[in-house]
Amino acid sequence: MKILHCFSFEQPHLSIEDIVEKTSYPKSTVYRLLVTLEKSGLIQYDTRDNLYRLGYKFLEFGGIVHENLDIKREAEPILSELHKATNYTVLLGVRQRDVIQYVLSFDSKDEFLSRSYVGRSRDLHYGALGIVLMSYMPEQEVKEVLRHSPLVKRTPYSLMDEDKLYERLKQVREQGFYVDIDETFVGFTAIAVPIFRRNGEIHDAIGIAAAGFKLEGENQAKIISLIKEAAEQISQRLGYIPHS
């Protein structure tokens, strides 16, 4: 397991020396384990570059998990329609402990290419979807997240003051959505809203991203309305009944 955790989106290919350094295991032990993992289809070895990568078996495992996510199954047709209606990038993210993981993505055909592709995990305070999820967390949980993953200055406009972050989270929860302008990518805006599950808990969020000038003024208000409507439909499919 420690060997498998060495691989990431940022480092999908590793040499045996890389793995030895990351695990602190003896080279002979790493080699023996890699051979076993390769026989099981969990690791593939590229003889041309002398590098290892995760094997085909993970595609099967990932498919099993992906196809059995209730949120994915219920959200996919609704988000597909939202994507067709707006032509913007549409994302669905799920909270996994202290990170957000993206499980659905419909990319736009314009200049915005989302780096939050399916399967990727980010810090919870990354982007509009993560901020929405954090806004429904108890303050102590937010403090724990920030202790393990401090705020990052991704652009000159990123919020770095924790006290102001708490004020923002309160405001997001009150208004039911969040608009990220230039804080994750300069020149781009993202709008996110929460998904409510049967018991009223918040584990998921959906978002739309596009060039900033496309999400201003009246169009921003229109998109907020559309995305909130989509979120309500998904929440209802998951069994959520809003209180009167």
C-alpha positions as CSV (number, residue, x, y, z in Angstrom):
1,M,0.0,0.0,0.0
2,K,2.8,2.4,0.8
3,I,4.3,1.8,-2.7
4,L,0.9,2.4,-4.4
5,H,0.5,5.7,-2.4
6,C,3.8,6.9,-4.0
7,F,1.9,7.5,-7.3
8,S,-0.1,10.7,-7.9
9,F,-1.5,12.9,-10.7
10,E,1.7,14.9,-10.4
11,Q,4.0,11.9,-10.4
12,P,2.3,9.1,-12.4
13,H,5.6,7.5,-13.5
14,L,8.4,6.6,-11.0
15,S,11.7,4.9,-11.1
16,I,12.6,2.2,-8.5
17,E,15.0,4.8,-7.0
18,D,12.1,7.2,-6.6
19,I,10.0,4.6,-4.8
20,V,12.9,3.6,-2.5
21,E,13.3,7.3,-1.6
22,K,9.6,7.7,-0.9
23,T,9.1,4.5,1.1
24,S,12.6,4.3,2.8
25,Y,12.4,0.5,2.1
26,P,15.6,-1.4,0.9
27,K,15.9,-1.5,-2.9
28,S,15.7,-5.3,-2.8
29,T,12.4,-5.2,-0.9
30,V,10.9,-2.6,-3.2
31,Y,11.9,-4.6,-6.3
32,R,10.4,-7.8,-4.9
33,L,7.1,-6.0,-4.0
34,L,7.0,-4.4,-7.4
35,V,7.3,-7.7,-9.2
36,T,4.4,-9.1,-7.1
37,L,2.3,-6.0,-7.8
38,E,3.1,-6.3,-11.5
39,K,1.9,-9.9,-11.6
40,S,-1.4,-8.8,-10.1
41,G,-1.9,-6.1,-12.7
42,L,-1.6,-3.3,-10.0
43,I,1.7,-2.1,-11.4
44,Q,3.0,-1.8,-15.0
45,Y,6.7,-1.6,-15.9
46,D,7.8,0.4,-18.9
47,T,11.0,-1.4,-20.2
48,R,11.8,1.5,-22.5
49,D,12.0,4.2,-19.8
50,N,12.6,1.9,-16.8
51,L,9.7,3.5,-15.0
52,Y,6.7,2.1,-13.1
53,R,3.1,3.3,-13.2
54,L,-0.2,2.1,-11.8
55,G,-1.6,-0.9,-13.7
56,Y,-4.7,-1.7,-15.6
57,K,-6.4,-3.4,-12.6
58,F,-7.1,0.1,-11.1
59,L,-9.2,0.9,-14.1
60,E,-11.5,-2.0,-13.1
61,F,-11.5,-1.0,-9.5
62,G,-12.2,2.6,-10.4
63,G,-15.0,1.6,-12.6
64,I,-16.7,-0.4,-9.9
65,V,-16.5,2.5,-7.5
66,H,-17.5,5.1,-10.0
67,E,-20.5,3.3,-11.3
68,N,-21.8,2.6,-7.8
69,L,-21.7,6.2,-6.5
70,D,-25.3,7.2,-5.9
71,I,-24.4,10.8,-6.3
72,K,-22.8,10.3,-9.7
73,R,-25.7,8.2,-11.0
74,E,-28.3,10.7,-9.9
75,A,-26.4,13.9,-10.8
76,E,-25.0,12.9,-14.2
77,P,-28.2,13.5,-16.4
78,I,-29.0,16.8,-14.6
79,L,-25.4,18.1,-14.9
80,S,-25.3,17.0,-18.5
81,E,-28.4,19.2,-19.2
82,L,-26.8,22.1,-17.2
83,H,-23.7,21.8,-19.4
84,K,-25.8,21.8,-22.6
85,A,-27.7,24.9,-21.4
86,T,-24.7,26.9,-20.5
87,N,-21.8,25.5,-22.5
88,Y,-19.6,26.2,-19.5
89,T,-17.4,23.7,-17.5
90,V,-19.6,21.8,-15.0
91,L,-18.1,19.9,-12.0
92,L,-19.3,17.6,-9.2
93,G,-17.1,17.3,-6.1
94,V,-17.5,15.0,-3.1
95,R,-15.9,15.5,0.3
96,Q,-13.5,12.7,1.3
97,R,-12.4,13.6,4.8
98,D,-10.1,16.6,4.5
99,V,-10.1,16.8,0.7
100,I,-12.6,17.3,-2.2
101,Q,-12.5,14.7,-5.0
102,Y,-14.1,15.3,-8.4
103,V,-16.3,12.5,-9.6
104,L,-18.0,14.2,-12.7
105,S,-16.8,16.7,-15.1
106,F,-18.3,18.2,-18.3
107,D,-15.7,20.4,-20.0
108,S,-16.5,23.5,-22.0
109,K,-15.2,24.0,-25.5
110,D,-13.9,27.5,-24.9
111,E,-10.6,28.5,-23.5
112,F,-11.2,27.3,-19.9
113,L,-9.7,23.8,-19.4
114,S,-10.5,22.5,-15.9
115,R,-7.6,21.0,-14.0
116,S,-10.0,19.4,-11.6
117,Y,-10.6,16.3,-13.6
118,V,-12.4,13.2,-12.5
119,G,-10.5,11.4,-9.7
120,R,-8.4,14.3,-8.7
121,S,-8.3,15.4,-5.1
122,R,-7.8,18.9,-3.8
123,D,-7.5,20.7,-0.5
124,L,-11.0,21.5,0.8
125,H,-10.3,25.3,0.6
126,Y,-9.4,24.9,-3.1
127,G,-11.9,26.6,-5.4
128,A,-15.6,27.3,-5.2
129,L,-16.8,23.8,-4.6
130,G,-14.5,23.2,-1.6
131,I,-15.4,26.5,0.0
132,V,-19.1,25.6,-0.3
133,L,-18.5,22.3,1.5
134,M,-16.4,24.0,4.2
135,S,-19.2,26.5,4.8
136,Y,-21.4,23.7,6.2
137,M,-18.7,22.1,8.4
138,P,-18.5,22.8,12.2
139,E,-15.9,25.5,13.0
140,Q,-13.7,22.9,14.8
141,E,-13.6,20.8,11.7
142,V,-12.6,23.8,9.6
143,K,-9.8,24.6,12.1
144,E,-8.5,21.0,11.8
145,V,-8.5,21.3,8.0
146,L,-6.6,24.5,8.1
147,R,-4.1,23.1,10.6
148,H,-3.3,20.2,8.2
149,S,-3.7,22.2,5.0
150,P,-3.0,25.9,5.5
151,L,-4.4,28.4,3.0
152,V,-2.4,28.8,-0.3
153,K,-1.9,31.9,-2.3
154,R,-2.8,30.6,-5.7
155,T,-3.3,34.0,-7.3
156,P,-2.7,37.6,-6.1
157,Y,-6.4,37.7,-5.1
158,S,-6.5,34.6,-3.0
159,L,-7.8,35.0,0.5
160,M,-5.1,34.3,3.1
161,D,-6.6,35.7,6.3
162,E,-8.3,32.9,8.3
163,D,-10.6,35.2,10.2
164,K,-11.9,36.6,6.9
165,L,-12.3,33.0,5.7
166,Y,-14.6,32.2,8.7
167,E,-16.7,35.3,7.8
168,R,-16.8,34.1,4.2
169,L,-18.0,30.6,5.2
170,K,-20.8,32.1,7.3
171,Q,-21.9,34.3,4.4
172,V,-21.8,31.4,1.9
173,R,-23.9,29.2,4.2
174,E,-26.5,32.0,4.6
175,Q,-26.8,32.7,0.8
176,G,-26.5,29.1,-0.3
177,F,-23.8,29.6,-3.0
178,Y,-20.3,30.9,-3.5
179,V,-18.7,32.9,-6.4
180,D,-15.0,32.6,-6.8
181,I,-13.6,35.5,-8.8
182,D,-9.9,35.3,-9.8
183,E,-8.9,33.5,-6.5
184,T,-8.1,30.2,-8.1
185,F,-7.3,31.2,-11.7
186,V,-6.9,34.8,-12.7
187,G,-9.4,35.8,-15.3
188,F,-11.9,33.0,-14.4
189,T,-14.9,32.7,-12.2
190,A,-16.5,29.7,-10.6
191,I,-19.9,29.4,-9.0
192,A,-20.8,26.5,-6.6
193,V,-23.8,25.3,-4.6
194,P,-24.2,22.4,-2.1
195,I,-26.1,19.1,-2.6
196,F,-28.2,18.0,0.3
197,R,-28.5,14.2,1.0
198,R,-31.4,12.4,2.5
199,N,-30.5,13.3,6.1
200,G,-29.7,16.9,5.2
201,E,-25.9,16.4,5.4
202,I,-23.6,18.1,2.9
203,H,-21.0,15.9,1.3
204,D,-21.2,17.1,-2.3
205,A,-21.2,20.3,-4.3
206,I,-21.7,21.2,-8.0
207,G,-20.1,24.1,-9.8
208,I,-19.8,26.0,-13.0
209,A,-16.6,27.7,-14.3
210,A,-15.9,30.0,-17.2
211,A,-14.0,33.1,-18.2
212,G,-14.8,35.9,-15.8
213,F,-16.5,38.2,-18.3
214,K,-19.0,35.5,-19.1
215,L,-20.2,35.3,-15.5
216,E,-20.9,38.9,-14.7
217,G,-24.0,40.9,-14.0
218,E,-27.3,39.5,-15.2
219,N,-25.7,36.4,-16.6
220,Q,-24.1,35.6,-13.2
221,A,-27.6,35.8,-11.6
222,K,-29.0,33.6,-14.3
223,I,-26.3,31.0,-13.8
224,I,-26.7,31.0,-10.1
225,S,-30.4,30.3,-10.6
226,L,-29.7,27.5,-13.0
227,I,-27.1,25.8,-10.8
228,K,-29.3,26.1,-7.7
229,E,-32.2,24.5,-9.6
230,A,-29.9,21.7,-10.7
231,A,-28.7,21.2,-7.1
232,E,-32.3,21.0,-5.8
233,Q,-33.2,18.4,-8.4
234,I,-30.1,16.2,-7.4
235,S,-30.9,16.7,-3.7
236,Q,-34.5,15.5,-4.3
237,R,-33.2,12.4,-6.2
238,L,-31.1,11.6,-3.2
239,G,-34.2,11.7,-1.0
240,Y,-33.8,15.2,0.6
241,I,-37.0,16.8,1.7
242,P,-36.5,20.5,2.5
243,H,-38.1,21.8,5.7
244,S,-40.9,24.3,5.2
